[in-house]
């Protein structure tokens, strides 16, 4: 297996009541989200739903079809799983 590293995006919130602004006000710095490209989104969705006991809806995201895992199940970061 090999990992391919891509792009890092730095965010600044323009909406003082957004999820991002709340995170930034609670932390000095850190990672808020990760996007991971998969070869089989449907299989990952089934595994994530089984492990979390939560429904994961697939939507069209910035990088392609994707679903999100919330910080509640990933120990603190948003995790976007996507397939181009």
Helices and strands as residue ranges (DSSP letters): H 19-26, E 33-37, H 41-52, E 59-60, E 65-69, H 71-74, E 78-83
